[in-house]
Amino acid sequence: MADTYKPMDVFDSMTDSTFILKPAAQQKGVARGGAGKGDDGALSANGGYVPLLQGREPAESVVLRRRLFEEVWAPLEARLVAIEMQENNMGVREVCDFVDSAYTQIETKEKGRLTQPFAEIAAAVAYAGVNTGDHGKLFQSLQSELHSRGHHVALLESQYCGSLPNMNRWVLDQIGTSIHASAGDFSTAHGVGGGSRAVAYDLSLLGHWWADAAARDEAGQRRKIVVILQDLEGFPPMVIDDFVRIATGYCDAAPIVLVLGLATSYECVQQSLTKASIAMLNVERFNLQRSKQCIDAAVRSLLVDGAAVLAFGAEAYKSLLDQFLLYSFSIAGFVRKLKYAAMDFFYAQPLSVLASMATGAGVGVCPIRLCHDQAELVRMQRSVQRFLEHQAGRDGGEQYVRQALIDDVFLQDTVLLQMMRQLAAYRQGYGVGIDIAMEIQAMAPETTRKPIRTLHYYGLGQKFDECAHWRALLAVVRRLKPSEMEQLLRGLCRVAEQREGVDWALVSGGSTDVPRVLRDAAQLLASPESQTGSELSGLGGLPGLGEPPKRSRTRTGMESLPFRLFDSSISDAQLCALDKCCAAIEAALRACLRPYSDAPLSEVFYYRHSHLLDTTFSAQPRAAVQTALGKSHYYIDCDCCAAAGNSAAASDADDAGYGVRGADEEDQRIMPSMGDTSIAYRLHQECGRLINVYDWYSSFASVVESEGRSAHGAPGQSETQARFMRAVEEMRLLGFIKATQRKTDHVVRLTWGA
């Protein structure tokens, strides 16, 4: 039979295209959450928000969730942008100040300007961080700031400057607006702009224009021509070297300043330029981007101080930090992940409507009534159950709990308001606890100090007694001398009192009033001999001073308090007062740094879906490709392979007299209706490290030729060979196999396992 050519179907190759297929539920007219075809208008009006609780969520609740996301995220995003600009503008201003005073500093040296060939070009090496995705916005802000100071700026990228003429062209074109605006007829005379067709891109034009502009404008003497190389690593080294040599010849005629943007290290400058060119540069280094400082400021403003409605649990916060610290140091990536978490919170959490009760001034009232399903969902939360159990132990608590369990109105108007107040007080007290830890770190050695992003993770992820860092801070406190302890207590009192409106009775359940404890400890240390036990009631149940104990010199004391034991300047009364102060500080930390799971409604307002963040932002292409090749009918929405597998399994079960095979065994069956790459992939899984190509082809052909039982007829040998070669080439491009010089008719398998 003659070979017949079958046109390639769009689904034959798994690497040719990407397809978007609607979920099966939506194709049948039932959307996620119970919305049908008639709800398309409502879905579009609500921006894709669908009723939750199996479709029983009220429509006003859906609208409120969408509105809350817009109201919550807009100020968060504005605050993040302001924080980034504030932190990065420090580096931008430093570079701009260097440009302002570049040649002024050279001319005011003791020996004055050096004449050629020993002229120097002012150059600023700006380290912009390893995340190149944020460099564009960073250097654009630098360009805008330099423009605002009157300088003429050219921002160059390596992709447009592959040769020296192209580089000169981009410099002259970007500064050309200033040249055309100020030089007038001079630009036409020298062939720059105007009616000239062929422009001579030569840096000598800058010298002529600068001489003419400086003669007519005295203010132009303070201006500079700034050339910014955004990504120095991408520029050809010879192009940069030639440009520096040429620009050196015109530095007397025009004040040219170079800004070299680096993503790696200063060694790139030494590798890109020759020693002669480096000798022509007057280099100063700057740190242009402060990614870690930006993240620390964002964590303090949004997560620690409680300014944001949405907080993060320990797992989700670790995922948020790992994406930044272990991958890219990208502020934009951090913001995207934060926004995704906020979107998921308001889109998939039916109790996110309670965010309307958390306002900037305190706790408000929810603008809508919760439905019965939402009220039941509130009662199911473990933290709410603990709150009601605690209320049951008070006078009249049984009636309170009974009414909270059966009356939805009482639950929303009374119980939820109390829990929201307690949650807000906990977050305020937690912020005070982190500030106290930061104050103690200021007195600790450099090796003990941690950034606020790490302290926040310790506060979320570990209990107070289980955290080694809190124990290390308490050890630092126990080693302080009276003068140092007095300085520390002044700072702690200032930290505790600067937060106004904190209900400390709700923070610690009425056990510890942190500001009062710290004030009493400071007073005790100021006059330890005159204090009595009755005057120490503010220390939260700590024992009175009593008679000064004798100084003990045990091994335990020598290990914990080595400086106090043998310091003759410290009296026994002061030693006892120091012990009381240490106990007061520990009590304050314990009261503030309680686990967030103890706070009511923590399951609602502390985002915990770390797996969703990891799978969304930490892509695993190999696992996705292997799953697509191994179970292609799930990816291309094809029922033929699954139907064939089920029918074959059913027939085998009938013949053998036992039940149908499991789903895993059915997925391993190789069907001729599968894609060619899927067939080749499954066959190669049965081989060892070296795969005989001819045996591989024989197995492939035996599977493909079984299509002859269908209506299309069996493929010919030429078509089978072509399909096999394409499948093998796709597997090579995907990284599953590679050619080997050991055996020319074999390929090497590169992947193992799932």
C-alpha positions, 0 to 999 in steps of 0.5 A: 500500500502506498504511503499516505501523508497525513497533515500534522495536527496541532495537538501532535507536538507538545512543544509547538504551541500552548493551548488554553482549555476551559474547565469541564465544569464551565463547558457544561454550564456549571462554573466554580462555586455553583454559577451557571451559564446564566451568571456570565453577566454577574461574573463579568460584573464582579470581576471574576468573583464567584459565590463561595460556600457551594454557591450559597454566598449572598451576592452582596458578600461577593461584591464586598469581597471584590471592593475590599480587595481594591480598597486594601491593595491600593494603599498597600501598593502605594506604601510599597512604592513609597518605601522602595523609592525612599530606600533607593533614592538614597543611592540615587542621590549619592550618585547625583551628588557625585556627578554635581561635584565630579570635575570640581573636586578634580580641579580643586586638588593641590596640583590642579588639573593634569594635562593630557595624556593623563586626563581622567574621566569621572566614573561612578560604579553603581552596584544595582544588585543581581536582579536585573529585572528591576534595573530598568526602573532604577536607572530611569529614576536616576536619569530623571533625577539627573535631568531635574538637576540640569544635566544632559543624560544618555541611558544606554543598554547593551542590546543596542550598543553592539559596536562603537558607531551604534554606541556613539549614535545612541549617545548623540541621539539621546543628548540630541534633544538638548543639542537641538534645543540649545545649539540652534543653527549650529546643529545644522551646520555640523550635520546634527538634525535639521535637514541633514540626511547623513549624520556623522556620529562623532563625539567631536560634536559634543565638544563643539556643542559644549563650547558653544553652549558654555559660551552663551550660558554661564549656568552650563558650566555646572552641567555635565554630560552623563553617559549611563551604561545600564548593564556593563556586563552585556557590553562588548569589552572592546566597545567600552574600551574604545569609548573610554579612550575616545571620551578621554580626548574630549574630557577637557572640552566637555565634562563627560561623566560615566555611570557604570551599572553593575549586577555582579562585582567590581571585577567586571570593570577590570575584565572589561577594560584594559589597564590603560583605560582603567587608569583614565577613570577616576572611579568611585563606587556606590550601592545604588539598590538596597533590596534588603533594606527595602524588604526590612522597611516593608516588613516593619510597615506592613506586617510587624506594625499591623498596618495591613489587614492581611498578615502572613503565617509562618509557612507563607511568610517563609515562602515569601522571604525565600522567593526574595532571598534565595532566588532573585532579590527582586522587589517587584517579585516580592510585591507580585507574590504579596499581591497574589496572596491578597487576591487569593485571600479575598477571592477564595476566603468567604470570611474575608468580608470580616476585613471590613471590620478592621479599619485604620482607626480601630475596629468597625462594624461589618456593612453587611449581615453574615449569612448562616453558612458564614456564621457557622464557618466562624464558629468552626474556627479553632481559635473561636472555640478557644475564645468561647471556652475562655468566656465560659469560665467567667460569670454568666459565660454559659449564657454568653456561649449558648447565645453565641452558638445559636444566635447569628446576630449576637455572634456578629454584633457582639462576639466578632467585635470582641474578637476583632478588638483582641486580635488588633490588640495582639498585633499591636503588642506583637509590634512592641515585642519586636521593637523591644527585641530590636532595642536589646539587639542594639546592646548585643554583639554584631554576631547576635544581631538579626534583621527585622525580617528574621525576627518576624519569622522567629516570632511567627514560627517558634514559641518563646521558650523554643526560640534560641534567638530569644534565649540569646537576647535574654543572655545579653540582658543578664550580662549588662552592667547597671549603666547599660541596663539603665540605658536599655530600660530608657529605650524600652520605656520609650518603645512601649509608650510611643504606641498609643491606644494599646489595650494591654489587658487584651494583649496579655489577658490582664497578666502583664502591663508592659509599660508599667513593668518597664517603668517600675524596673527602671525606678528600681534600678535607679534607687535599689536600696530604697525600694521595698517589696510593696512598691514593686507590684507593677512588675507583674507578680515578680517577688519583692526585693527584700533583704539583699542576698549574698553574692553566690559564686557557683558554676551556674552563676559563673556561666550566666553572670561572669561580669557581675560576680567579680565586679566589686563596683556592683553592690548586692542591692544593685545585683538583686535589682539587675535580676529583677530588671532581667525578669521584668524584660523577660516578662514583657517579651513573653507577654508580647511575643505570643504565638499568633495562633493564640489570637482569635480569628488567626485562621482568617487573617493570617494567610497560610497557603504557602503551597499555593505560593510555591507552586505558582511562583517557584516553577518546576518545568521538568516535573510539568513536562514529565507530567504532560508527556506521561498523562497527555490526555489530561493536558490536551483534554483528550478522551480517546486515550482514557477511553481506550485505556478503560475499555482495554482494562475492562476487557482484561478484567472480564477475561481474567475474572477480577476487578478493573485495574487501578488508575496508576496501571491504566496510566502506564498503558501506551495507546496509539492515539497518544502524541508521538512525543508521549509514546517515545517518552514512555518507551524510553522510560523502559530503557537503561542509561544507553538507548539503542535508537533502532530498538527504540524505533522498532517499539515506536513503529509497533505502537504507531502501526496499530493505528491501522485498525482505525478508520484512517488506516495504518501510516507508512514507513516513511511517515513513521520514521519522520514522526519518530525523528521529530519525537526524538528531536523534541525529547533532545530539546527538552533535555531527556536524551543526548547523543553520545560519542561512545556508540553512534547508534545509541543515545544517553538518557539524562533524566531519572525518577519522577 
